[in-house]
Amino acid sequence: MKRQIINIDEEKCNGCGLCIPGCPEGALQLIDGKARLVSDLFCDGLGACIGECPEGAISVLEREAESYNERLVMENIIRQGPAVIAAHIKHLRDHNETGYLNEALDVLRERGLPVPVELVTAKTEHHASCPGSRVVDLRGHTGAPRSVGQTGRKSELRQWPVQLHLINPQASFLKNADILVAADCVPFAYAAFHEDLLRDKTLIIFCPKLDSGLEQYVEKMTEIFAHQDIRSVTVAHMEVPCCSGAGRIVQMALQRSGRRLPVSDLTIGIGGSLCGEVSGERALP
């Protein structure tokens, strides 16, 4: 699949090796007097090594590459000792890579190794990006029921954010998830959205007509399907023809990811009725 990964300009690289310590994941080595990317599996594409190159020989590009494998990276990280472990955890935390971070912490716990708690908890206290895109996993929430007004209805929202623009494909709330992909207007038109459609599902929303960059939506959904063990997909869109693009985006992403998943397609009328449902295991042929 296509993803972000570093690129080294051999003509600019002078073999100084300053980039090597900047990649504790082990993706870089000095070979024949030049820095080389030795494994796509070890390169997360975040570019921590770029700032270490005095020649400007390292950049990030998008190309076909094997998926980054956090567990394999941790095997290499652990061998290098506590300082490198802490540097890697901080690297993932600072880039808001929640999915990779959780995998790394799981490996440490499985090995009985200490977790650098001060680095993990500091993320919630000092967040470098917009608070509106901070990942929040509400599954298993044990606090007071989330309700509004006099109805006593409980919110079935299980995560934040919900806009596809803001969702990190590696977010922990996508693991083993049943996904509801809803066009923006659906929750307004369908009164029982939370009870009938959202319950026990992870929500992704966007507008297939008004949003720009729909190709980027296909790419992001492709990354979600390729990297996460998604169990099923429900697509909910309005009856107007332009809204059916939500289903096409999902199917194109399934095709590119090579995944076949159970997909349900729900059509909501502009008067708020459930007009029809089509189910089955699907990816574009």
C-alpha angles and dihedrals in degrees: 000000000000117000143146113284136157124265126202121209103217093199092057096040112097096184095247091144096218090129094058098077088045089066107059087165087077098236093129131065135166108246125171091350095306135095109249134190100232100181135023087200091066099044114089092186094232092120103227088152094057095081091052095061113093091190098053090237096139125075138157120247137168116246143136107293141155114264116269111254114211095187093055089047091052091055087060094040095052092054090059095060141242097309093057091043090054092047091052094047090050090048092055093042095050091051093049091240093157096166094052091042092055091048091050092050091048090055091050092050092047089053092047091242123147117266114224092237094178090062095046097047093043089069092071092047098046113030116177098200136055112304088225090068096045109127114245121179110200097177111125091018108174100183128102116313111274105237139150132216124331099322096083089217114155122228112242094199108132103182149017136258106037103176111098088223089065103035117110108221088219095053114137093232089067094061112114088347133162100220128213111201106194131181110235095253097052098084090052095049100040110063096197094049095130097043100039105030113017103044112118092358136111111236128227119175136183140139113254091197108041104028116094123222099042089164087062088053090055090049093049093047088048090055091049092051093044097048104032131062094237112186101197143344129222116191117200118187139157122263093248110106097239091059093061086079087086090071093046091054091053093047094048090050091050090051093050093046093049091232128136113203137167105267127189119193117204125190118204120199120228086244090060101259127132100244101183149334131216118189136182145106106293151180126144113273 
